Amino acid sequence: MLTFSKPDVEYFFQTFGIQTFAVSPDESQLVFSTNFSGKYNLWAMDLPNVFPYPLTFENQSISELVYDKNGKFIVAVMDKDGDENGQIYALPPQGGQMKPVRFADNTKQMIPLLSEDGKRLYYTSNKEDSMFLKGYCYDLETEEEKVIVHGQKGPTFLTGKSPDEKKFLYLRTFANTYSLAYVLDGEEEILLTPSAEPQHTVSGAVFVSESEIYLITNFEEDLSYLAKFDLQTRTFERVQAIEGEDFSALVYDKSTNALYISSQKGVRDHLFKYSIAKGSIETIEIPTSVVEYFKVSESGNVYLLGRTATRPFNIYKRENGEWSTLTNFGVPGVKEEELVQPEVLTYPSFDGLSIEALFFKAKEENSNGHVILWPHGGPQAAERESFRSLFQFLVHRGYSIFAPNFRGSTGYGLKFTKMIEAEWGHAPRLDNVEGLEYLIKEGYADRDKILLMGGSFGGYMALLLHGRHPDYFKAVVDIFGPSNLFSFIESVPEHWKPMMKQWVGDPVENKDKLEEDSPITYLDTMTKPMLVIQGATDPRVVKAESDQIVKALKEKGREVEYLVLEDEGHGFSKKENEIRVYRKVLEFLDSHI
């Protein structure tokens, strides 16, 4: 009788991803960016068939896709080796050479919007204003371009247009927790919420007619809700909220005069449909625990990109109330039921604040008894019930993973999210420490079997926890984390700089606090073995952040391994690099347990 060996960790390395997608107006073609070939390119499926075929061979990440309303071409935003300087290209539905449409070296073009007739392209760029940005209209026939929206005081993003294309929606961002929505009507700028204060956010807004706009905002509330703005009467109206749900995005369905609304509630997302005519809302059951992106076709069918803790990114279609799976990505050679579903834990922090966390427990037959603390990135983001091949292969290899949503995380209300602003290194750090103490007390972890790993802000927190609480950890992995808050503030992209004072702090006014919260202050106590990973083209956390901490620790004779990926930015866009990093992480952890 045939017997088969259990899947090795190598299988987890081969999990494919999906970045974004678009659907043709007649729903005959689905186009999506995936790394089938090991590098991201555009692929397509001729629906209802689901056999994919390649459209491009650029081997670069594509962050945004828009299909021409007449089905004649596709617009894509593509960067170069993770530098996040997106350029706008066009290509025919059958694929082939990508034609540059709006391209400017060392700048970024984003949020492409096409006119109904496909003759005009609207987009946002930092090519003429690196700090506050501008919104443009480019005529694809005459090649003439004009500025629609000027940025003021904060980065400004052109996000929508009225049906007659005479009024424009844009978001102006002063901080992650302070973003305002406006309409430009002729020369008049109209704020869509009653006032700019108190600080609040608008996370999405759509025209449903020439005069009616629906938006998602948390104006004067802790959780975001659905609101309406009438341009004729200039009135703002609260429309719909659901207790405990933090609304996050909305899409208008013209076919049923309804709005689809996604929401975040802790570690899970939900989807709702709001009938404008009836003023009623219904829950839409979804096949995922996290919604990455969704859109509604002219027929009213819903297309959704999402994932669960045990299933990677896939695209789903909802037609006549039923979901079907259009892609079928999983872990090769591993059944979904063999993967680990996390336990949701809640614990009190040092000041009594309730913190929610995910715990991925290694199966008893595989467990090596060690727990990895994973502080998430952002920091104004959250760890969700969503698939990470990094987590699943480490759990498969015997490591349990603890991922707390410390204060500052999203999905728990505006007040909770703002708790980390100019407060990166004290209370959030202690939330992580209290989480470890909770694990030890409740028997989830042994005090002498804890490791530490994080990326981006999580990398920063890994460095800081290493410096301030080294006795908890046997070894530390930092993946492109800021090491010095002073240099980090100076080196971020220009359009981030207006919000740095509120987000991180002011180098002059908050000098002592920033020194206290900078990991590089604690070199003397960073004594545990370290692995540092950095993308050379990272525009968010530049390579100098990792260079300086590695150099300083090596000068003190510490054990530090340093892996630099020359063709990556703030993440891994190429499968060979992702595999290289994961193998190195596993080798490093295995050698220090």
C-alpha positions as CSV (number, residue, x, y, z in Angstrom):
1,M,0.0,0.0,0.0
2,L,1.3,3.4,-0.9
3,T,2.2,5.7,2.0
4,F,3.3,9.4,1.7
5,S,5.5,11.5,3.9
6,K,4.1,14.5,5.7
7,P,4.5,17.8,3.9
8,D,7.8,19.5,4.6
9,V,8.1,23.1,5.5
10,E,9.1,23.8,1.9
11,Y,5.5,23.4,0.8
12,F,4.5,26.5,2.8
13,F,7.1,28.5,0.9
14,Q,5.2,27.8,-2.4
15,T,1.9,29.5,-1.4
16,F,0.9,32.0,-4.0
17,G,-0.5,35.5,-3.3
18,I,-2.9,37.9,-5.0
19,Q,-2.4,41.7,-4.8
20,T,-5.5,43.1,-6.5
21,F,-8.0,42.4,-9.3
22,A,-10.4,43.9,-11.8
23,V,-13.4,42.6,-13.7
24,S,-14.4,43.5,-17.2
25,P,-17.7,45.4,-17.6
26,D,-19.5,42.3,-19.1
27,E,-17.9,40.1,-16.5
28,S,-16.3,37.9,-19.1
29,Q,-12.7,38.4,-17.9
30,L,-11.2,38.6,-14.4
31,V,-7.7,40.1,-14.3
32,F,-5.5,39.8,-11.2
33,S,-1.9,40.3,-10.0
34,T,-0.4,37.1,-8.7
35,N,3.0,35.5,-8.3
36,F,2.3,32.2,-10.1
37,S,5.7,32.5,-11.8
38,G,7.5,33.4,-8.6
39,K,7.2,37.1,-9.4
40,Y,4.1,39.2,-9.7
41,N,2.5,39.7,-13.1
42,L,-1.0,40.1,-14.4
43,W,-3.0,36.9,-15.1
44,A,-6.5,36.5,-16.3
45,M,-9.4,34.1,-16.5
46,D,-12.2,34.0,-19.1
47,L,-15.2,33.6,-16.9
48,P,-17.0,31.3,-16.2
49,N,-13.9,29.3,-17.0
50,V,-11.3,29.6,-14.2
51,F,-8.2,28.4,-16.0
52,P,-5.6,31.3,-15.7
53,Y,-3.4,32.6,-18.4
54,P,-0.6,35.3,-18.3
55,L,-1.1,38.8,-19.6
56,T,2.2,40.4,-18.6
57,F,5.8,39.4,-18.0
58,E,7.1,42.5,-16.1
59,N,7.9,40.7,-12.9
60,Q,6.8,43.6,-10.7
61,S,4.1,44.3,-8.1
62,I,0.9,45.9,-9.3
63,S,-1.0,47.7,-6.6
64,E,-4.1,49.0,-8.5
65,L,-6.1,47.8,-11.5
66,V,-9.0,49.5,-13.3
67,Y,-10.9,48.2,-16.3
68,D,-12.2,50.6,-18.9
69,K,-16.0,50.9,-18.7
70,N,-16.1,50.0,-22.4
71,G,-13.9,47.0,-22.0
72,K,-11.2,48.2,-24.4
73,F,-8.2,48.4,-22.1
74,I,-6.9,48.0,-18.5
75,V,-5.1,50.5,-16.4
76,A,-2.5,49.3,-13.9
77,V,-0.2,50.9,-11.3
78,M,3.2,49.2,-11.1
79,D,6.3,50.0,-9.1
80,K,9.9,48.9,-9.5
81,D,11.4,46.4,-7.0
82,G,9.2,47.5,-4.1
83,D,10.2,51.2,-4.3
84,E,6.5,52.2,-4.1
85,N,7.0,54.7,-6.9
86,G,3.9,53.6,-8.8
87,Q,3.6,54.5,-12.5
88,I,0.4,54.2,-14.5
89,Y,0.4,51.8,-17.5
90,A,-2.3,50.6,-19.9
91,L,-2.6,47.3,-21.7
92,P,-5.2,45.6,-23.9
93,P,-7.4,42.8,-22.4
94,Q,-5.5,40.2,-24.2
95,G,-2.3,41.3,-22.5
96,G,1.1,42.1,-23.9
97,Q,3.5,45.1,-23.6
98,M,2.4,47.6,-20.9
99,K,2.2,51.1,-22.3
100,P,3.3,53.9,-20.0
101,V,0.5,56.4,-19.6
102,R,1.6,58.6,-16.7
103,F,5.3,58.2,-15.7
104,A,7.6,60.4,-13.8
105,D,10.9,59.1,-12.4
106,N,11.3,58.9,-8.6
107,T,7.6,59.9,-8.0
108,K,4.4,58.0,-7.4
109,Q,1.2,58.1,-9.4
110,M,-1.8,56.4,-7.7
111,I,-5.6,56.0,-7.5
112,P,-6.4,55.9,-11.2
113,L,-10.0,56.7,-12.1
114,L,-11.4,56.5,-15.7
115,S,-14.2,58.5,-17.2
116,E,-17.3,56.7,-18.4
117,D,-16.3,57.1,-22.0
118,G,-12.7,55.9,-21.3
119,K,-11.2,59.1,-22.7
120,R,-10.0,60.7,-19.4
121,L,-7.8,59.4,-16.6
122,Y,-8.0,61.0,-13.2
123,Y,-5.2,60.3,-10.7
124,T,-3.1,61.5,-7.8
125,S,0.6,62.2,-7.9
126,N,3.5,63.7,-5.9
127,K,5.4,64.7,-9.1
128,E,4.8,68.5,-8.6
129,D,4.2,68.6,-4.9
130,S,6.1,65.9,-3.0
131,M,4.5,66.7,0.4
132,F,0.8,67.6,-0.3
133,L,0.2,66.0,-3.7
134,K,-2.1,67.0,-6.5
135,G,-5.0,65.4,-8.3
136,Y,-4.9,65.5,-12.2
137,C,-7.1,64.9,-15.2
138,Y,-5.2,63.5,-18.2
139,D,-6.9,63.4,-21.6
140,L,-6.0,60.1,-23.2
141,E,-6.7,61.4,-26.7
142,T,-5.2,64.9,-26.7
143,E,-2.6,64.1,-24.1
144,E,-3.5,67.4,-22.3
145,E,-3.4,67.4,-18.6
146,K,-4.7,69.8,-15.9
147,V,-4.7,69.9,-12.1
148,I,-8.0,69.2,-10.5
149,V,-7.2,69.3,-6.8
150,H,-4.3,71.0,-5.0
151,G,-3.0,69.6,-1.7
152,Q,-3.2,71.9,1.3
153,K,-1.7,71.4,4.8
154,G,-2.0,67.7,4.4
155,P,-1.5,65.0,1.7
156,T,-4.6,65.2,-0.6
157,F,-5.9,62.2,-2.6
158,L,-8.4,62.5,-5.4
159,T,-10.8,59.5,-4.8
160,G,-14.0,60.0,-6.8
161,K,-16.1,62.1,-9.2
162,S,-19.7,62.9,-9.7
163,P,-21.6,61.2,-12.5
164,D,-21.3,64.3,-14.7
165,E,-17.6,64.6,-13.8
166,K,-18.0,68.2,-12.7
167,K,-17.6,67.6,-8.9
168,F,-14.7,65.8,-7.3
169,L,-14.2,63.9,-4.1
170,Y,-10.9,64.0,-2.2
171,L,-9.5,63.0,1.1
172,R,-7.0,65.2,3.0
173,T,-4.9,63.3,5.6
174,F,-3.4,65.0,8.6
175,A,-2.8,61.7,10.5
176,N,-3.9,58.1,10.3
177,T,-6.7,59.1,12.7
178,Y,-7.5,62.5,11.2
179,S,-8.6,62.5,7.6
180,L,-11.2,64.8,6.1
181,A,-13.4,64.4,3.0
182,Y,-14.2,67.3,0.7
183,V,-16.0,67.9,-2.6
184,L,-14.7,70.4,-5.1
185,D,-17.8,72.0,-6.8
186,G,-16.5,74.5,-9.3
187,E,-14.1,76.6,-7.2
188,E,-15.8,75.9,-3.9
189,E,-14.3,73.4,-1.5
190,I,-17.0,71.7,0.7
191,L,-16.2,69.8,3.8
192,L,-18.5,66.7,4.1
193,T,-18.5,66.5,7.9
194,P,-20.0,69.3,10.1
195,S,-16.6,70.5,11.2
196,A,-12.9,69.6,11.1
197,E,-12.8,69.1,14.8
198,P,-12.8,67.0,16.9
199,Q,-10.3,64.9,15.0
200,H,-12.0,62.2,13.0
201,T,-11.6,60.1,9.9
202,V,-13.5,59.6,6.7
203,S,-12.4,56.2,5.2
204,G,-14.5,56.3,2.1
205,A,-17.1,58.3,0.2
206,V,-19.1,57.8,-3.0
207,F,-21.5,59.8,-5.2
208,V,-24.9,58.0,-5.6
209,S,-26.3,61.0,-7.6
210,E,-25.2,64.4,-8.6
211,S,-26.1,65.8,-5.2
212,E,-26.0,62.8,-2.8
213,I,-22.8,61.5,-1.2
214,Y,-22.6,58.6,1.2
215,L,-19.5,58.3,3.5
216,I,-18.0,56.3,6.2
217,T,-16.9,58.4,9.2
218,N,-16.4,58.4,12.9
219,F,-17.2,62.1,13.4
220,E,-18.1,62.6,17.1
221,E,-18.1,58.8,17.6
222,D,-15.6,56.1,18.5
223,L,-16.7,53.7,15.8
224,S,-17.2,54.6,12.1
225,Y,-20.8,54.6,10.7
226,L,-22.6,55.4,7.5
227,A,-23.5,59.0,6.8
228,K,-25.0,61.1,4.0
229,F,-24.2,64.5,2.7
230,D,-26.6,66.5,0.5
231,L,-24.9,69.0,-1.7
232,Q,-28.1,70.9,-2.5
233,T,-29.0,71.5,1.2
234,R,-25.4,71.2,2.5
235,T,-26.6,68.9,5.3
236,F,-24.9,66.0,7.0
237,E,-26.9,63.1,8.3
238,R,-26.0,60.0,10.3
239,V,-27.6,57.1,8.5
240,Q,-26.6,53.7,9.9
241,A,-24.4,52.3,12.6
242,I,-24.1,48.8,14.0
243,E,-23.0,48.3,17.6
244,G,-19.5,47.0,17.9
245,E,-18.8,47.3,14.2
246,D,-16.2,49.8,12.8
247,F,-17.3,50.5,9.2
248,S,-14.3,50.7,6.9
249,A,-15.2,50.8,3.2
250,L,-18.2,51.2,0.9
251,V,-19.1,50.5,-2.7
252,Y,-22.3,51.7,-4.5
253,D,-24.4,49.2,-6.3
254,K,-26.4,51.1,-8.9
255,S,-28.4,48.1,-10.0
256,T,-30.2,47.8,-6.7
257,N,-29.6,51.4,-5.4
258,A,-27.7,50.0,-2.4
259,L,-24.4,50.2,-0.6
260,Y,-22.1,47.4,0.3
261,I,-20.2,48.2,3.5
262,S,-17.3,46.3,5.0
263,S,-16.5,46.6,8.7
264,Q,-13.8,45.6,11.1
265,K,-14.6,44.1,14.5
266,G,-11.4,43.1,16.3
267,V,-9.7,40.3,14.4
268,R,-12.5,39.7,11.9
269,D,-14.3,41.6,9.1
270,H,-18.0,41.6,8.1
271,L,-20.0,42.7,5.1
272,F,-23.4,44.5,5.0
273,K,-25.8,45.7,2.3
274,Y,-27.7,48.9,3.0
275,S,-30.8,49.6,0.9
276,I,-31.0,53.4,0.2
277,A,-34.6,53.2,-0.8
278,K,-35.7,51.1,2.2
279,G,-33.3,52.5,4.7
280,S,-32.5,49.0,5.9
281,I,-29.3,47.0,6.4
282,E,-28.7,43.3,6.1
283,T,-25.7,41.1,6.9
284,I,-24.0,39.4,4.0
285,E,-22.3,36.1,5.0
286,I,-18.8,36.0,3.5
287,P,-16.4,33.1,2.8
288,T,-13.5,34.9,4.4
289,S,-12.6,36.3,7.9
290,V,-10.8,39.3,6.4
291,V,-11.9,41.4,3.4
292,E,-9.0,42.9,1.5
293,Y,-10.9,44.5,-1.4
294,F,-14.3,44.2,-3.0
295,K,-16.2,45.6,-5.9
296,V,-19.7,45.4,-7.4
297,S,-20.3,44.8,-11.1
298,E,-23.0,46.6,-13.2
299,S,-25.1,43.5,-12.8
300,G,-25.0,43.6,-9.0
301,N,-22.6,40.7,-8.6
302,V,-20.0,41.1,-5.8
303,Y,-16.4,40.2,-6.3
304,L,-14.3,39.9,-3.1
305,L,-10.6,39.4,-2.4
306,G,-10.1,37.9,1.1
307,R,-8.5,35.3,3.3
308,T,-9.0,33.3,6.5
309,A,-6.4,32.2,9.0
310,T,-6.0,28.9,7.2
311,R,-6.7,29.9,3.6
312,P,-4.5,32.5,1.6
313,F,-5.8,35.2,-0.6
314,N,-8.5,34.1,-3.0
315,I,-11.1,35.8,-5.2
316,Y,-14.8,35.0,-4.7
317,K,-18.0,35.9,-6.6
318,R,-21.4,36.4,-5.2
319,E,-24.3,35.9,-7.6
320,N,-27.9,35.4,-6.8
321,G,-27.0,35.3,-3.1
322,E,-24.5,32.5,-3.4
323,W,-20.7,32.6,-3.3
324,S,-18.4,30.7,-5.7
325,T,-14.6,30.5,-5.5
326,L,-12.8,31.8,-8.6
327,T,-9.3,31.0,-7.5
328,N,-8.2,28.1,-5.4
329,F,-4.9,29.0,-3.7
330,G,-3.9,27.0,-0.7
331,V,-0.7,25.5,0.7
332,P,0.5,22.9,-1.8
333,G,0.3,19.4,-0.3
334,V,-1.4,20.5,2.9
335,K,-5.1,20.1,3.6
336,E,-6.7,23.2,5.0
337,E,-7.9,21.3,8.1
338,E,-4.2,20.5,8.9
339,L,-3.4,24.2,9.3
340,V,-3.9,25.9,12.7
341,Q,-6.9,28.2,13.5
342,P,-5.8,30.7,16.1
343,E,-7.4,31.0,19.5
344,V,-8.6,34.6,20.4
345,L,-7.3,35.6,23.8
346,T,-8.2,38.7,25.9
347,Y,-6.0,39.9,28.7
348,P,-5.7,43.0,31.0
349,S,-2.7,45.2,30.4
350,F,-0.7,47.0,33.1
351,D,-3.4,49.7,33.5
352,G,-6.4,47.4,33.1
353,L,-7.0,48.1,29.4
354,S,-8.3,45.0,27.7
355,I,-6.1,43.7,24.9
356,E,-7.2,41.1,22.3
357,A,-4.7,38.7,20.8
358,L,-4.3,35.7,18.5
359,F,-2.5,32.6,19.7
360,F,-1.5,30.1,17.0
361,K,-0.7,26.9,19.0
362,A,1.6,24.3,17.6
363,K,0.0,20.9,17.5
364,E,1.2,18.8,20.4
365,E,2.9,16.1,18.2
366,N,5.0,18.8,16.5
367,S,5.5,21.4,19.3
368,N,9.0,22.3,20.4
369,G,7.6,24.2,23.4
370,H,8.7,27.7,22.2
371,V,6.5,30.7,21.7
372,I,7.3,33.6,19.3
373,L,6.0,37.0,20.2
374,W,4.9,38.8,17.1
375,P,4.1,42.5,17.5
376,H,2.3,43.6,14.3
377,G,3.3,46.4,11.9
378,G,1.5,49.6,11.3
379,P,1.3,50.4,14.2
380,Q,-2.2,51.7,13.5
381,A,-3.2,48.4,11.9
382,A,-4.1,45.0,13.5
383,E,-3.2,41.4,13.4
384,R,-6.3,39.6,11.9
385,E,-7.6,36.1,11.5
386,S,-5.8,36.1,8.1
387,F,-3.4,33.7,6.5
388,R,0.3,34.2,6.8
389,S,2.5,31.5,5.4
390,L,5.2,32.7,7.8
391,F,2.9,31.8,10.7
392,Q,1.6,28.5,9.4
393,F,5.0,27.1,8.5
394,L,6.5,28.1,11.8
395,V,3.6,26.5,13.6
396,H,4.0,23.4,11.4
397,R,7.7,23.4,12.5
398,G,6.7,23.4,16.2
399,Y,6.6,27.1,17.2
400,S,3.5,28.7,18.7
401,I,2.9,32.3,17.8
402,F,1.4,35.1,20.0
403,A,0.2,38.2,18.2
404,P,-1.4,40.9,20.4
405,N,-3.4,43.8,19.2
406,F,-1.8,46.3,21.6
407,R,-3.2,49.8,22.0
408,G,-3.0,51.7,18.8
409,S,-4.4,48.8,16.8
410,T,-7.4,49.4,14.5
411,G,-10.8,47.7,14.8
412,Y,-11.3,48.7,18.4
413,G,-12.4,52.3,18.0
414,L,-10.8,55.7,17.3
415,K,-9.8,56.3,21.0
416,F,-8.0,53.0,21.1
417,T,-6.2,53.6,17.8
418,K,-5.0,57.1,18.9
419,M,-3.4,55.7,22.1
420,I,-0.2,55.1,20.3
421,E,0.3,58.6,18.8
422,A,3.5,60.1,20.0
423,E,3.6,57.2,22.4
424,W,5.3,54.5,20.5
425,G,7.6,53.1,23.1
426,H,5.9,53.0,26.6
427,A,2.3,51.8,26.9
428,P,2.3,49.6,23.7
429,R,5.6,48.1,24.8
430,L,4.1,47.2,28.2
431,D,1.0,45.8,26.5
432,N,3.3,43.3,24.8
433,V,5.1,42.5,28.1
434,E,1.8,42.0,30.0
435,G,0.8,39.7,27.2
436,L,3.8,37.5,27.8
437,E,3.1,37.5,31.5
438,Y,-0.4,36.4,30.8
439,L,0.8,33.6,28.6
440,I,3.2,32.4,31.3
441,K,0.6,32.6,34.0
442,E,-2.1,30.8,32.0
443,G,0.3,28.0,30.9
444,Y,0.5,29.0,27.2
445,A,4.3,29.7,27.4
446,D,7.3,28.8,29.5
447,R,9.3,31.8,30.7
448,D,12.6,30.4,29.3
449,K,11.2,29.4,25.9
450,I,10.2,32.8,24.3
451,L,11.5,34.3,21.0
452,L,10.7,37.6,19.4
453,M,10.1,38.6,15.8
454,G,8.4,41.5,14.0
455,G,8.3,43.5,10.8
456,S,8.0,47.3,10.2
457,F,6.6,48.8,13.4
458,G,6.8,45.2,14.7
459,G,10.5,45.3,13.9
460,Y,10.8,48.5,15.8
461,M,9.0,47.0,18.8
462,A,11.2,43.8,18.6
463,L,14.3,46.0,18.8
464,L,12.8,48.0,21.7
465,L,11.7,45.0,23.7
466,H,15.1,43.4,23.1
467,G,16.8,46.5,24.5
468,R,14.4,47.1,27.5
469,H,13.3,43.5,28.4
470,P,16.1,41.2,27.1
471,D,15.6,38.6,29.8
472,Y,12.3,37.5,28.2
473,F,13.8,36.4,24.9
474,K,16.3,33.8,23.6
475,A,16.7,35.4,20.2
476,V,15.3,38.3,18.2
477,V,14.4,38.8,14.5
478,D,13.9,42.4,13.2
479,I,12.4,42.7,9.7
480,F,12.9,46.3,8.4
481,G,12.2,48.0,11.7
482,P,13.1,51.6,12.6
483,S,15.9,51.7,15.1
484,N,16.2,55.4,15.7
485,L,13.1,57.6,15.8
486,F,15.0,60.8,15.0
487,S,16.5,59.4,11.7
488,F,13.2,57.6,10.9
489,I,11.2,60.9,11.1
490,E,13.7,62.5,8.8
491,S,13.8,59.7,6.2
492,V,10.2,58.8,5.6
493,P,8.5,59.8,2.3
494,E,7.8,63.5,2.0
495,H,4.0,63.1,2.0
496,W,4.3,61.3,5.4
497,K,6.1,64.2,7.0
498,P,3.1,66.4,7.7
499,M,1.7,63.8,10.1
500,M,4.9,62.7,11.8
501,K,4.6,65.1,14.7
502,Q,1.2,63.7,15.8
503,W,2.1,60.1,14.8
504,V,5.6,59.7,16.3
505,G,6.6,63.0,17.9
506,D,8.5,66.2,17.3
507,P,12.4,65.9,17.3
508,V,12.7,69.2,19.2
509,E,9.6,69.4,21.4
510,N,9.7,65.7,22.3
511,K,13.5,65.1,22.2
512,D,13.7,63.3,25.6
513,K,10.7,61.1,24.8
514,L,12.0,60.1,21.4
515,E,15.4,59.2,22.9
516,E,13.7,57.1,25.5
517,D,11.6,55.4,22.8
518,S,14.4,54.8,20.3
519,P,15.8,51.2,20.3
520,I,19.3,52.5,19.6
521,T,19.4,54.0,23.0
522,Y,19.5,50.5,24.6
523,L,22.5,49.0,22.8
524,D,24.1,47.9,26.1
525,T,21.2,45.6,27.0
526,M,20.7,44.1,23.5
527,T,22.7,41.0,24.3
528,K,20.7,38.2,22.6
529,P,21.4,36.8,19.2
530,M,19.8,38.8,16.4
531,L,18.8,38.4,12.8
532,V,18.1,41.7,10.9
533,I,16.4,41.7,7.5
534,Q,16.1,44.7,5.2
535,G,15.0,45.7,1.7
536,A,17.5,47.9,0.0
537,T,14.8,50.0,-1.8
538,D,12.5,50.3,1.2
539,P,11.0,53.9,1.0
540,R,9.3,53.7,4.4
541,V,12.0,52.4,6.7
542,V,15.1,53.1,4.7
543,K,18.1,50.8,4.8
544,A,20.1,53.2,7.0
545,E,17.7,52.3,9.9
546,S,19.0,48.7,9.9
547,D,22.5,49.6,8.9
548,Q,23.0,51.8,12.0
549,I,21.7,49.2,14.5
550,V,23.7,46.4,13.0
551,K,26.9,48.4,12.9
552,A,26.5,49.6,16.5
553,L,25.8,46.1,17.8
554,K,28.7,44.5,15.9
555,E,31.0,47.1,17.3
556,K,30.0,45.9,20.7
557,G,30.8,42.3,19.7
558,R,27.2,41.1,19.6
559,E,25.9,38.2,17.6
560,V,24.1,39.8,14.6
561,E,23.3,38.3,11.2
562,Y,22.3,40.8,8.5
563,L,20.4,39.9,5.4
564,V,19.9,42.7,2.8
565,L,17.6,42.1,-0.2
566,E,18.8,44.3,-3.0
567,D,15.7,44.2,-5.1
568,E,13.0,44.5,-2.4
569,G,11.3,47.3,-0.6
570,H,9.0,47.2,2.4
571,G,8.0,43.6,1.9
572,F,8.7,40.7,-0.4
573,S,7.4,41.0,-4.0
574,K,9.5,38.1,-5.3
575,K,9.0,34.5,-4.3
576,E,12.7,33.6,-4.3
577,N,13.4,36.4,-1.8
578,E,10.5,35.4,0.4
579,I,11.7,31.8,0.4
580,R,15.3,33.0,1.1
581,V,14.0,35.0,4.1
582,Y,11.8,32.3,5.5
583,R,14.5,29.7,5.3
584,K,16.9,32.1,7.0
585,V,14.4,32.9,9.8
586,L,13.8,29.2,10.4
587,E,17.5,28.4,10.4
588,F,18.1,31.2,12.9
589,L,15.3,30.3,15.2
590,D,16.2,26.6,15.2
591,S,19.8,27.3,16.1
592,H,18.8,29.3,19.2
593,I,16.2,27.1,20.9
